[in-house]
Amino acid sequence: DLPAEVLVLTADQLAAAGRFAEAVRERLRAIVRLLIERGVLPYTPGWTVTELAAKAAAARPALAPPLRGAAEVFSEIWYGLRPANASDDAAMREHAQRVQAVLATPVGTP
C-alpha cells in the first residue's frame, strides 16, 4: 500500500478540488497507514473503521479520542450518506494531527 505521506498528498489534492468525501476517506486511510507504519496495528484488511479505532486505542489509549472523532466523521459521510464539506476535511486534518502527536510521544509519557 502507499505510504501515509502519499495518502495525505492525495487527500490534499481531493480537498482542493472540492471532493471532500474522498478527501475524508484518504485522510482516514493515511491515519490507518501511519498506525501500521508505527507498529500500532498489524495490516489487517477487512476491519471496519470502528474495529480499527478500537484496536489502536487498546494498544495506545491516548489514540482513542482522535480515532473516535475520525471514525465518526468518516461514518457519517460514507455510511450515513451525509454530504461532506470543507469543515469535515478540516476535522479529519485535526484528528490526524492529534494521532501524529500521540504517536510522537513515547509510550508511558503522561
GIHUZI-V13848 format. One record per residue. N is the residue number from 0. PHI is phi as a letter, one per 40 degrees, with the letter a starting at -180 (* if undefined). Layout:
n={N	N}
phi={PHI	PHI}
//
This chain:
n={0	1	2	3	4	5	6	7	8	9	10	11	12	13	14	15	16	17	18	19	20	21	22	23	24	25	26	27	28	29	30	31	32	33	34	35	36	37	38	39	40	41	42	43	44	45	46	47	48	49	50	51	52	53	54	55	56	57	58	59	60	61	62	63	64	65	66	67	68	69	70	71	72	73	74	75	76	77	78	79	80	81	82	83	84	85	86	87	88	89	90	91	92	93	94	95	96	97	98	99	100	101	102	103	104	105	106	107	108	109}
phi={*	c	c	d	c	c	c	c	c	c	c	c	c	c	c	c	c	g	c	c	c	c	c	c	c	c	c	c	d	c	c	c	c	c	c	c	d	c	g	c	b	c	c	b	c	h	c	c	c	c	c	d	c	c	c	c	c	c	c	b	d	c	c	d	c	c	c	c	c	c	c	c	c	d	c	d	c	c	c	c	f	c	d	c	a	c	c	c	c	c	c	c	c	c	c	c	c	c	c	c	c	c	c	c	c	d	d	g	c	c}
//
